Amino acid sequence: MNRKEFLQMLNEKIYFLDGAYGTEFFKKGFKGVIETLNITDKEMVFDLQKAYVDAGVDFLLTNTFSANRLKLKSLKVSYDIKDINYNAVKIAKKAVGQRNVYVLGDISSTGFLIEPLGELSFNEAYDVFKEQGEILLNAGVDGFIIETMSDLKELKAAILALRDLSQDIPIIAQMTFEENSKAVTGTSVEIFASLLNDLDIDVIGINCTLEPEKLLSVFRELAQYSKKPISVEPNAGKPKLQRDGSIVYKTSPEKFAIYMEDFVEIGANIVGGCCGTSPEHIRLMVEFLKNRKPKKRKIIAEEFVSSRTKLQKISPFLIIGEKINAAGKKKFQEKIKNKDFSKIVELASMQEQEGAHVLDVNLGIEKLLDKSHFSLAVNTLDKIGSLPLSLDIQEFEFMEEALKEYVGRPIINSSTAKKEKLDNAIYLLKRYGGMLVLLTMKDKIPETAKERFEIAKEAVEYLEKNGIKRNRILVDPLVLPVGAKKDPNVTVKTIELLSKEGLMTSIGLSNLSFGMPNREALNASFLTLCIDKGLNAAILNTSEKCTMNTIFGTLVLKGKELAKQEILKEDPLVEMILKKKEKELKQEIERLLEEYSPLQISQNILSKAMEHIGELYSKGVIYLPHLILAAETVTPVFEYLNSLLEKSDKQKIGTIIVATVEGDVHDIGKKIVATLFKSSGFNVIDLGKDVPASKILEEVKKHQPEILGLSAMMTTTIGRIKEVKDLLEKEGIKIPIIAGGASLNKEIAENFGVYYAKNASEGLKLSKKILKR
Amino acid sequence: MIYIPEKFEYMPKKKIVLARASTRYEKLDEELIKKINDLYLEGLFLSSPTIWYKTFNIEKLPKSIIPGKFKGVKKMTLFVSTLGEEIDKKIEHYTENGEVFSGMILDAWGSEALETLNDNFDKKLRQKYKDGTMRFSPGYEDVDIRENRTIINLLKVTKIKVLESGIMIPRKTTTCMIGWW
């Protein structure tokens, strides 16, 4: 099956994926890393896969969800990665037998967050996925499915790695979302879809986290934004605790099948099941929905650019802030050269407040820089949850580096109409996604509008012939300084010609008034003329109030209106923490110290601000990157305040021990908890992951904390929470235990006799309530 | 003979259930989908579908139940299908308690579930007997609806009551016939 055949198949009918593996093996009493069964108990894997084949699936997944080098290492699996993956394909093929069922190599997260959220580099993640993909491919898979990804950047690394292995193998790429249609890293379904529409994959999908009922509205968004076929694999309900201590997912096969029809009605092309679904779920779904034809979807035709967490429509007008530009600014250039990006962060925040939709990033003289400057700049802006970027980079190698690190759908700024430049742009657009600013020139700038138009037209045709649709192109008709006796009407006329041709346009506005007095008046007036002729975007100085008002006014007169920007207005202290304004924060703390004691500031002011930030995170106003950034910003301040405390005051700060229970290696959630507690003034002792109950007991005895925080992500490990609780009780230690993790809920926690916290900020709030602070 | 179907054999397409209840799938929001799915699930669990069936040589059957368009058939399969009485009770319960929406959807679901069941059983019979007429039921064209009683008696079904009018209790019950050449 090649990609063309695969896509042709999807036009004809609805196809079926299999159901869960982990929960099925656990039902049979297996406790451990399920991928090791590919070596130790092939029959068990075969039996389950055979049951899925008998249930009528079209695509069978290999038992390799966690079989990448990093995950296997953290799970302490010593078997050879090659054997695990190779055997998985062989077992799946044997289960398929002579049936018309395709085997998909199953790939998921490394379990580590990629920079800037975590410490894993993009390249390392890429290599890990490539290694696993290569084994699966050589063993004979018919396609790949990447699933349960919560970080768009990690997904991108996996996609690039797999596509580099084969240009002609089908790839299904799925992410996992919460009920608010956002991944824990803050990426919305729209952002995910708008990037994956560009990337070289075949099907865009969503899986895990939610039961069908809750996933429906999330999937509806994907159906509206995805221009490619779509797939879905919901969980079979929420996990519930059984009397014997085991965990089951309660959605019956009947309920599952009934809801899966709704996904088909919304437009799903491929349906299957995730955690908790069994061959019986899949069989009933297949029998009920077989031979159905895929529905036609109403897809939103508009174009978007995005960062990791922010989505911006191009229409009716895109305001691109020009200020992050070190060209000709000696001090700024020096800072960038020294990898001091504080000015960039400051300008990003300022332009957002002023109403920019996108930030143009030009690091100045590129000869002074190397690749790392570009990756660091992109990652720094990603970390502060910046607006989408327009990457204004000249060197191809630097542009590629920036695009690789970028999370979202950027603007590639820019390419001339010369063939070799266009070929470079085609490569970048296809590989990394995004929109292109196309200059209406080859080697030199044509004098007349007609010439500029013809150059653009020819270049657009070339791009289209090479797979880049015209709606991904913003043509720059070139603005020249009036001061240099250049006629601005040539630009206006070019915009008019391009608009009539159905092409979108963007200009660099400020160039017009270079060297002239009263620049703002010139810029604003000129912009009115351009918008009137159909201009779609401009790189401009957002501090020019007159220019900004002109955009608003002209659009209103043309019957259009700019979407209102939701700008977060918060308490100044919260703002300083969220935007990493370290200098201002330090000054504020010094000012507060004149009025309050260090303990008061720590416990009443700073801690409250962090609690509020935690609430903003819980409500989905800010996302994981912001939370991590805030915690990083505030932690040194707490350390400073603590250093000023008297010994007696020091004892007043609560201590919490956190640990992921034995057998569980999930660390990210617990790390977030630790970070948030630390940034709220708690003394945090993090015991790490896979911690035995006896070790927890020992540490509790040693440090005598006020709270114990336990994390367990898997259905097979949540029982360990009770084990810890019982052991502590046996030893006569009474301590409030707060537990959390994906498979846990309030009901189960209460059953164990521990507190439950849905997320880090709820845990923090609960701790303060328990300690009455 | 008795046939007890599997669930998927009487699971109707939601779109058709909704059409029967005079609404369109595209008009539904998540809340309404949930309500309708809950009723679908309720119908599925309340139903205890059964099919009684027998194939007769045509000469053994009373003329009054043989449709004119079955001319020339050698054999005829008669079958009675029902969802049982629990679903009737629930529909009545809903309508009597002012939950008309639920009553209406469940009623539409029941009718479509039975139709789906008949379609699936029809397919099974055709796999066995191959060349046959279209499926037919009393109440259409030249076979009187009161012939339901004749069919119920021929199949010796005791669980279905036929009123004088020919209407059967439980309400979600049909009698069908297919002729084989």
HADDOCK unambig.tbl for C-alpha pairs under 7 A between the chains (distance, minus, plus):
assign (segid A and resid 217 and name CA) (segid B and resid 30 and name CA) 6.78 0.50 0.50
assign (segid A and resid 255 and name CA) (segid B and resid 41 and name CA) 6.44 0.50 0.50
assign (segid A and resid 258 and name CA) (segid B and resid 37 and name CA) 6.62 0.50 0.50
assign (segid A and resid 284 and name CA) (segid B and resid 8 and name CA) 6.36 0.50 0.50
assign (segid A and resid 287 and name CA) (segid B and resid 8 and name CA) 6.14 0.50 0.50
assign (segid A and resid 288 and name CA) (segid B and resid 8 and name CA) 5.51 0.50 0.50
assign (segid A and resid 288 and name CA) (segid B and resid 11 and name CA) 6.86 0.50 0.50
